[in-house]
Amino acid sequence: MYRLHIANKHYSSWSLRPWVLMRELAIPFEEQLSAFDPDSSWTRFRDFSPTGLVPCLVDDEQVVWESLAIVEYLAERHPGVWPADSAARAWARCASAEMHAGFAALRSQCPMSCGVRVRLERHDEALRRDLARLDELWEQGVTRFGGPFLGGEAFSAVDAFFAPVAFRVQTFALPLAEASLAYVERLLALPAMQQWYAEALVEPWIDPQHEAEAEAGGTLLADYREPRPGA
């Protein structure tokens, strides 16, 4: 069975991508969660990941790191990872690669922090461009391939790549077009996304660096996580 190494569900957007894809496609795997620690994460993660980063997929003796590589590895072994239609599949790969390498302002100013709600107090030009591109990209995918997902009728890897953005939109109430917000709600309603969110809320760990990043650009309005020991 596959073993998927991930980090905290509250923070780890990269971990969410292969996790939600495998859950939604019913690809069996064993979850191995290692919590972030500012003093030891890289050293500990090097025990299973060549880069000291997550996610990392282990398949017997084969180790696959980087979320995009994990998705392609799974696509060679399981149907439904990418859309069946060739045009939709090509578009989905382009959109996933764009998400994997781009949207720097969105990542830095609106880090994934599932259980909190933050009023964002800055919308600089770089972030506005990223949000406009999301509107454009999502509208194109849903409209061109018939929806309700980006590559057509079925959830696929391209939706998994944007799943962390759905949590960012929820956390920061990001201003997007009505169609984009409907797509976000569609993602958040998925059983796997509901499971990830519920488990994120009860995690006992707090990582100060991630907490500070989430609050850096705004005001904390709510924290829906269960109280942690000592909090």
Buried (B, 14 or more C-beta within 10 A) or exposed (E): EBBBBBBBBBBBBBBBBBBBBBBBBEBEBEBBBBBBBEEEBEEBBEEBBEEBBBBBBBBEEEBBBBBBBBBBBBBEEEEBBBBEBEEBBEBBBEBBEEBBEEBEBBBEBBBBBBBBBBEBEEBEEBBEEBBEBBBEBBBEBBEBBEBEBBBBEEBBBBBBBBBBBBBBBBBBBBEBBEBBBBBBEBBBEBEBBEBBBEBBBEBEBBBEEBBEBBBEBBEEEEBEBEEEEEE
